[in-house]
Amino acid sequence: MRMVQLLGPGVLMATAAVGGSHLVASTQAGAKFGWQLVILILAVNVLKYPFFRAGVSYTISTRQTLQFGYHKMGKGYLIVALCLNALASVVNAAALLLFAASLLSYFLPFDISIAIASAAILGAILFILLAGHFEALEGVAKAIMGVLVLATIAAFCAAVINIEPRPANFESPSPWTLATVGFLVVTMGWMPAPIEISSITSLWLKRQCKTQAVTPKNALFDFNLGYAVTTILALLFLGLGALVLHGSGETLATGGIGFSQQLVSLYANTIGDWAHWLIAIVAFLCIFGSALTVYDGYARVIAEAISLVLPKKMARDAVFAPVLLAMAAISFSIVLFFKSALLAMLGFAMTLAFVTTPMFAWLNHRLVKSAVLHEDAKASWWVTLLSYVGLVYLFGFLLLFVWWKWG
């Protein structure tokens, strides 16, 4: 029971992660290439693990956030992280806001434009965060994740039982060609989440430590559980795409409402029509939860970095509201530009995440290697090995992508 009460940052990380990467990227991967990308999704989840874990290890050992750690390594490191976070924050927030607005527009009983739906959702997010009610999200996040996990498992099992044979002349295309490098990068960008989410998890953990007696073992259990859930869900969504959409001849819509309808139908066609509205609401709450955690997390991380960089130290809370409002204004402007192209917006956000991932991975790797960590929070030999292999993989694939795109 105590373990359940201590669940928090890990569940919130899972809520933030199960957004575009799972509902969109994994489903697309299965729909286009069947089961062929299981290895890629497993590999990127495993190889990113040490860099997400670094946020938990550092914070539970020092009771400080990753931003503080970057600053301790040198102001230049913090400034690099601040610039990357500022760019990623508005793009990622806009992508999730557009996705949430598309889902809301789909299941409302009356017509509403994407712009108005986005404005309403953004208004709700700002009200919750500026009024200080974010703490209530932990309980809601646990409920949403529980329902989503059960619904996804049920849909996957139903899809396995009711699988329909593909046409005899159907041949699955290969994802292992130079032409698909862009798609692979999109798939990996938010899988399981952008690595800078580790800074947000670090911040949430520090806040939790102020109100609860959290041990390194408790913190790592919470993180590992959340991370395992996101990895399993990624594979299940890929399976749904492979079992229901792959070879069916159905093309995924690029518009928000069209794709939202396909996503909800993916569940309804396998579980049953009775689940149609339940899944629509759960999917919306899942993406809304992701958007809420992203707006809160990025704004707090950026606010903390600004307060550390400024010559005259300012309280982080004094910077939070202006940063949040600036994020809201810029991300909403991006939504207005991409409002009819949800998949293009999500693809751009995931590509940007992949391009910035190696730098955040290196920052986290360097920080935990130089910090004094609690004995129970230190990385084992296999996590350390994964860290080095992950850096080679991420920088290597980035170079391949740069060559493919501009070479």
SULVENBEL-V357148 format. One record per pair of residues at least 12 apart in sequence whose ideal C-beta (glycine too) atoms are under 7 Angstrom apart, sorted by the first residue. I is the first residue (numbers start at 0). J is the second residue. D is the distance in whole Angstrom. If there is no record, write none. Layout:
BEGIN
i=I j=J d=D
i=I j=J d=D
END
This chain:
BEGIN
i=2 j=220 d=6
i=5 j=211 d=6
i=5 j=213 d=6
i=5 j=217 d=5
i=5 j=221 d=6
i=6 j=141 d=7
i=6 j=221 d=5
i=7 j=137 d=5
i=7 j=203 d=7
i=7 j=207 d=5
i=7 j=221 d=6
i=8 j=200 d=5
i=8 j=203 d=4
i=8 j=204 d=5
i=8 j=207 d=6
i=8 j=221 d=6
i=9 j=221 d=4
i=9 j=222 d=4
i=9 j=224 d=6
i=9 j=225 d=3
i=10 j=137 d=7
i=10 j=140 d=5
i=10 j=141 d=6
i=10 j=144 d=6
i=10 j=225 d=5
i=11 j=137 d=7
i=11 j=140 d=6
i=11 j=203 d=6
i=11 j=292 d=6
i=12 j=192 d=7
i=12 j=196 d=6
i=12 j=200 d=5
i=12 j=225 d=5
i=13 j=144 d=6
i=13 j=225 d=4
i=13 j=228 d=5
i=13 j=229 d=5
i=14 j=140 d=4
i=14 j=143 d=7
i=14 j=144 d=6
i=14 j=288 d=5
i=14 j=289 d=6
i=14 j=292 d=6
i=15 j=192 d=6
i=15 j=196 d=6
i=15 j=289 d=5
i=15 j=292 d=4
i=15 j=293 d=6
i=15 j=296 d=7
i=16 j=191 d=4
i=16 j=192 d=4
i=16 j=229 d=4
i=17 j=147 d=7
i=17 j=229 d=6
i=17 j=232 d=6
i=17 j=285 d=6
i=17 j=289 d=7
i=18 j=95 d=6
i=18 j=98 d=7
i=18 j=286 d=6
i=18 j=289 d=4
i=19 j=94 d=6
i=19 j=95 d=7
i=19 j=98 d=6
i=19 j=189 d=5
i=19 j=345 d=5
i=19 j=348 d=7
i=19 j=349 d=7
i=20 j=189 d=3
i=20 j=190 d=5
i=20 j=191 d=6
i=20 j=192 d=6
i=20 j=233 d=7
i=21 j=232 d=5
i=21 j=233 d=5
i=21 j=236 d=5
i=22 j=236 d=7
i=22 j=262 d=6
i=22 j=282 d=7
i=23 j=345 d=5
i=24 j=185 d=6
i=24 j=186 d=5
i=24 j=189 d=6
i=24 j=190 d=6
i=24 j=349 d=6
i=25 j=40 d=7
i=25 j=233 d=5
i=25 j=236 d=4
i=25 j=237 d=4
i=25 j=240 d=7
i=26 j=236 d=5
i=26 j=239 d=6
i=26 j=240 d=4
i=26 j=262 d=7
i=27 j=240 d=7
i=27 j=251 d=6
i=28 j=40 d=7
i=28 j=186 d=5
i=28 j=237 d=5
i=28 j=240 d=6
i=29 j=237 d=4
i=29 j=238 d=6
i=29 j=239 d=6
i=29 j=240 d=3
i=29 j=241 d=4
i=29 j=244 d=7
i=29 j=245 d=6
i=30 j=240 d=4
i=30 j=244 d=4
i=30 j=245 d=6
i=30 j=251 d=6
i=32 j=171 d=6
i=32 j=172 d=7
i=32 j=174 d=4
i=33 j=171 d=5
i=33 j=241 d=5
i=33 j=245 d=5
i=34 j=241 d=5
i=35 j=171 d=7
i=35 j=174 d=5
i=36 j=174 d=6
i=36 j=186 d=7
i=36 j=237 d=7
i=37 j=234 d=7
i=37 j=237 d=6
i=39 j=183 d=7
i=39 j=186 d=7
i=40 j=190 d=6
i=40 j=233 d=5
i=40 j=234 d=6
i=40 j=237 d=6
i=43 j=187 d=5
i=43 j=190 d=5
i=44 j=190 d=6
i=44 j=191 d=6
i=44 j=230 d=4
i=44 j=233 d=7
i=45 j=385 d=7
i=46 j=385 d=6
i=46 j=388 d=6
i=46 j=389 d=4
i=46 j=392 d=5
i=47 j=194 d=6
i=47 j=389 d=6
i=48 j=226 d=7
i=48 j=385 d=6
i=49 j=378 d=7
i=49 j=382 d=5
i=49 j=385 d=5
i=49 j=386 d=4
i=49 j=389 d=6
i=50 j=194 d=5
i=50 j=197 d=6
i=50 j=359 d=7
i=50 j=360 d=4
i=50 j=363 d=5
i=50 j=364 d=7
i=50 j=389 d=7
i=51 j=194 d=7
i=51 j=197 d=5
i=51 j=226 d=7
i=52 j=222 d=7
i=52 j=382 d=7
i=53 j=197 d=6
i=53 j=363 d=4
i=53 j=364 d=7
i=53 j=366 d=7
i=53 j=367 d=5
i=54 j=197 d=4
i=54 j=198 d=6
i=54 j=200 d=5
i=54 j=201 d=4
i=54 j=363 d=7
i=55 j=200 d=7
i=55 j=204 d=6
i=55 j=218 d=5
i=55 j=219 d=6
i=55 j=222 d=5
i=56 j=367 d=6
i=56 j=372 d=6
i=56 j=376 d=4
i=56 j=378 d=7
i=57 j=201 d=7
i=57 j=366 d=6
i=57 j=367 d=6
i=57 j=370 d=6
i=58 j=201 d=4
i=58 j=204 d=5
i=58 j=205 d=5
i=59 j=204 d=6
i=59 j=213 d=7
i=59 j=215 d=5
i=59 j=218 d=4
i=59 j=373 d=7
i=59 j=376 d=5
i=60 j=370 d=7
i=60 j=372 d=4
i=60 j=373 d=4
i=60 j=376 d=5
i=61 j=370 d=7
i=62 j=205 d=6
i=62 j=208 d=6
i=64 j=198 d=7
i=64 j=201 d=5
i=64 j=202 d=5
i=64 j=205 d=5
i=64 j=303 d=6
i=65 j=197 d=6
i=65 j=198 d=5
i=65 j=201 d=4
i=65 j=363 d=7
i=65 j=366 d=7
i=66 j=80 d=7
i=66 j=198 d=6
i=66 j=300 d=6
i=66 j=303 d=5
i=66 j=304 d=5
i=66 j=307 d=6
i=67 j=307 d=7
i=68 j=366 d=5
i=68 j=370 d=7
i=69 j=362 d=6
i=69 j=366 d=7
i=70 j=307 d=5
i=72 j=365 d=7
i=72 j=366 d=6
i=72 j=369 d=7
i=74 j=308 d=7
i=76 j=362 d=6
i=77 j=304 d=6
i=77 j=307 d=6
i=77 j=308 d=6
i=78 j=308 d=6
i=79 j=358 d=7
i=80 j=304 d=7
i=80 j=362 d=6
i=81 j=301 d=7
i=81 j=304 d=4
i=81 j=308 d=7
i=83 j=195 d=7
i=83 j=355 d=5
i=83 j=358 d=6
i=83 j=359 d=7
i=84 j=195 d=6
i=84 j=297 d=6
i=84 j=300 d=6
i=84 j=301 d=6
i=84 j=304 d=7
i=85 j=301 d=6
i=87 j=193 d=6
i=87 j=195 d=6
i=87 j=351 d=7
i=87 j=352 d=7
i=87 j=355 d=6
i=88 j=297 d=4
i=88 j=301 d=6
i=88 j=326 d=6
i=89 j=326 d=6
i=89 j=329 d=4
i=89 j=330 d=5
i=89 j=333 d=6
i=90 j=333 d=7
i=90 j=347 d=7
i=90 j=348 d=5
i=90 j=351 d=5
i=91 j=193 d=6
i=91 j=293 d=6
i=91 j=348 d=5
i=92 j=290 d=7
i=92 j=293 d=5
i=92 j=294 d=6
i=92 j=297 d=7
i=92 j=326 d=6
i=92 j=330 d=4
i=93 j=330 d=4
i=93 j=333 d=4
i=93 j=334 d=5
i=93 j=344 d=7
i=94 j=344 d=5
i=94 j=345 d=5
i=94 j=348 d=4
i=95 j=286 d=6
i=95 j=289 d=5
i=95 j=290 d=4
i=95 j=293 d=6
i=96 j=117 d=5
i=96 j=120 d=6
i=96 j=121 d=6
i=96 j=290 d=6
i=96 j=330 d=6
i=96 j=334 d=5
i=97 j=117 d=7
i=97 j=255 d=6
i=97 j=334 d=5
i=97 j=337 d=6
i=97 j=338 d=7
i=97 j=341 d=6
i=97 j=344 d=5
i=98 j=255 d=7
i=98 j=286 d=5
i=98 j=341 d=6
i=98 j=345 d=7
i=99 j=120 d=5
i=99 j=283 d=6
i=99 j=286 d=4
i=99 j=287 d=5
i=99 j=290 d=5
i=100 j=113 d=5
i=100 j=116 d=4
i=100 j=117 d=4
i=100 j=120 d=6
i=100 j=255 d=7
i=101 j=113 d=7
i=101 j=255 d=3
i=101 j=256 d=5
i=101 j=258 d=7
i=101 j=259 d=5
i=101 j=341 d=6
i=102 j=259 d=5
i=102 j=279 d=7
i=102 j=282 d=6
i=102 j=283 d=4
i=102 j=286 d=6
i=103 j=116 d=5
i=103 j=120 d=6
i=103 j=283 d=6
i=104 j=116 d=5
i=104 j=256 d=5
i=105 j=256 d=5
i=105 j=259 d=4
i=105 j=260 d=6
i=105 j=279 d=7
i=106 j=276 d=7
i=106 j=279 d=4
i=106 j=280 d=7
i=106 j=283 d=7
i=113 j=255 d=6
i=113 j=338 d=4
i=114 j=335 d=6
i=114 j=338 d=6
i=117 j=331 d=6
i=117 j=334 d=5
i=120 j=287 d=7
i=121 j=327 d=6
i=121 j=331 d=6
i=124 j=290 d=6
i=124 j=291 d=5
i=124 j=294 d=5
i=125 j=327 d=6
i=127 j=291 d=7
i=128 j=294 d=6
i=128 j=295 d=5
i=128 j=323 d=6
i=129 j=320 d=6
i=133 j=295 d=5
i=136 j=288 d=7
i=136 j=291 d=6
i=136 j=292 d=7
i=139 j=288 d=7
i=140 j=288 d=6
i=143 j=281 d=7
i=143 j=284 d=5
i=143 j=285 d=6
i=143 j=288 d=6
i=144 j=228 d=7
i=146 j=281 d=5
i=147 j=281 d=6
i=147 j=285 d=5
i=148 j=228 d=7
i=148 j=232 d=7
i=150 j=266 d=6
i=150 j=278 d=6
i=150 j=281 d=6
i=151 j=232 d=6
i=151 j=235 d=5
i=151 j=236 d=7
i=152 j=235 d=7
i=153 j=270 d=5
i=154 j=239 d=6
i=154 j=266 d=5
i=154 j=269 d=5
i=154 j=270 d=5
i=155 j=235 d=5
i=155 j=238 d=5
i=155 j=239 d=6
i=157 j=269 d=4
i=157 j=270 d=6
i=158 j=239 d=6
i=158 j=242 d=4
i=158 j=243 d=5
i=158 j=269 d=5
i=159 j=242 d=7
i=161 j=269 d=7
i=162 j=242 d=5
i=165 j=246 d=4
i=166 j=246 d=7
i=169 j=246 d=5
i=177 j=403 d=6
i=180 j=399 d=7
i=180 j=400 d=6
i=180 j=403 d=4
i=184 j=350 d=6
i=184 j=353 d=5
i=184 j=400 d=5
i=185 j=346 d=5
i=185 j=349 d=5
i=185 j=350 d=6
i=187 j=353 d=6
i=188 j=349 d=3
i=188 j=350 d=6
i=188 j=352 d=4
i=188 j=353 d=4
i=189 j=349 d=5
i=189 j=352 d=6
i=190 j=233 d=6
i=191 j=226 d=7
i=191 j=229 d=4
i=191 j=230 d=6
i=191 j=233 d=6
i=193 j=352 d=4
i=193 j=356 d=7
i=194 j=356 d=5
i=194 j=359 d=4
i=194 j=360 d=6
i=195 j=359 d=5
i=197 j=363 d=6
i=198 j=300 d=5
i=199 j=296 d=3
i=199 j=297 d=7
i=199 j=300 d=6
i=202 j=296 d=7
i=202 j=299 d=5
i=202 j=300 d=6
i=204 j=218 d=6
i=215 j=373 d=5
i=215 j=375 d=4
i=215 j=376 d=4
i=216 j=375 d=6
i=219 j=376 d=7
i=239 j=265 d=6
i=243 j=265 d=6
i=243 j=268 d=7
i=243 j=269 d=6
i=253 j=340 d=6
i=253 j=341 d=7
i=253 j=342 d=5
i=253 j=343 d=6
i=254 j=339 d=6
i=254 j=341 d=6
i=255 j=341 d=4
i=258 j=341 d=6
i=258 j=342 d=6
i=262 j=282 d=6
i=263 j=275 d=6
i=263 j=278 d=5
i=263 j=279 d=5
i=263 j=282 d=6
i=266 j=278 d=4
i=294 j=323 d=7
i=294 j=326 d=6
i=297 j=326 d=7
i=298 j=319 d=6
i=298 j=322 d=5
i=298 j=323 d=4
i=298 j=326 d=6
i=299 j=319 d=6
i=301 j=322 d=5
i=302 j=315 d=5
i=302 j=318 d=4
i=302 j=319 d=4
i=302 j=322 d=5
i=303 j=315 d=5
i=305 j=318 d=5
i=306 j=318 d=5
i=354 j=397 d=7
i=356 j=393 d=6
i=357 j=393 d=4
i=357 j=394 d=5
i=357 j=397 d=5
i=360 j=389 d=6
i=360 j=390 d=6
i=360 j=393 d=6
i=361 j=390 d=6
i=364 j=386 d=5
i=364 j=390 d=6
END
